[in-house]
Amino acid sequence: MGKALARQIRRHTHPAARPEAPPPPKPSGIDYLGLVAARVAAEAARRIAYAEMGPPVPHNTTDDNAGSDESNKEVER
């Protein structure tokens, strides 16, 4: 076996070569952050219309205990 040699890292391109810069992106004209800010402001300004919600739904206690043995015993008596 031979001795291990350290690998020398070298440049893979010519030192005088310049990287090609991509052209700058064209603006689309859409202000995305402005649209998001306007939507958030509109949602925050909207109030809850309690009058349009309707009456509260009554809580049904018989359905909650339908599977328990104690409730079945009470129904059988």
C-alpha positions as CSV (number, residue, x, y, z in Angstrom):
1,M,0.0,0.0,0.0
2,G,1.1,3.5,-0.7
3,K,1.0,6.6,1.5
4,A,-2.1,8.7,1.6
5,L,-1.7,12.1,-0.1
6,A,-3.7,15.2,0.7
7,R,-5.9,16.2,-2.3
8,Q,-5.3,19.7,-3.6
9,I,-8.4,21.6,-4.4
10,R,-8.0,23.7,-7.5
11,R,-10.1,26.1,-9.6
12,H,-12.3,24.4,-12.2
13,T,-12.6,27.5,-14.4
14,H,-10.1,29.8,-16.0
15,P,-9.1,32.6,-13.6
16,A,-10.0,35.3,-16.1
17,A,-13.4,33.9,-16.8
18,R,-16.3,36.0,-15.5
19,P,-19.6,34.4,-14.5
20,E,-22.5,35.4,-16.7
21,A,-25.1,37.3,-14.6
22,P,-28.7,36.5,-15.5
23,P,-30.8,39.5,-16.6
24,P,-32.8,41.1,-13.9
25,P,-36.4,39.9,-13.6
26,K,-39.1,42.0,-15.2
27,P,-41.5,43.5,-12.8
28,S,-45.0,42.0,-13.1
29,G,-46.8,45.1,-11.8
30,I,-48.6,43.1,-9.1
31,D,-48.0,44.3,-5.5
32,Y,-48.5,41.0,-3.7
33,L,-47.6,42.4,-0.2
34,G,-50.1,45.3,-0.8
35,L,-52.8,42.8,-1.7
36,V,-52.2,40.7,1.4
37,A,-52.1,43.7,3.7
38,A,-55.4,45.0,2.2
39,R,-57.0,41.6,2.7
40,V,-55.8,41.4,6.4
41,A,-57.0,44.9,7.0
42,A,-60.4,44.1,5.5
43,E,-60.8,41.0,7.7
44,A,-59.7,42.9,10.8
45,A,-62.2,45.7,10.1
46,R,-65.1,43.2,9.7
47,R,-67.1,42.8,12.8
48,I,-69.0,39.8,14.0
49,A,-72.7,40.1,13.1
50,Y,-74.3,38.4,16.2
51,A,-77.8,39.2,14.9
52,E,-77.2,37.1,11.8
53,M,-75.9,34.1,13.6
54,G,-79.4,32.8,14.7
55,P,-80.5,31.2,17.9
56,P,-78.0,28.9,19.9
57,V,-78.2,25.2,19.3
58,P,-79.4,23.4,22.5
59,H,-77.0,20.8,23.9
60,N,-78.5,17.3,23.7
61,T,-77.4,15.3,26.8
62,T,-79.0,12.0,25.7
63,D,-76.6,11.5,22.8
64,D,-73.5,12.1,24.9
65,N,-74.2,9.1,27.2
66,A,-75.7,6.7,24.5
67,G,-72.8,4.3,24.6
68,S,-72.3,4.1,28.4
69,D,-73.8,1.2,30.4
70,E,-75.0,3.5,33.2
71,S,-77.3,5.4,30.9
72,N,-78.7,2.2,29.5
73,K,-79.5,0.9,33.0
74,E,-81.3,4.2,33.8
75,V,-83.4,3.9,30.6
76,E,-84.3,0.2,31.3
77,R,-85.7,1.0,34.8
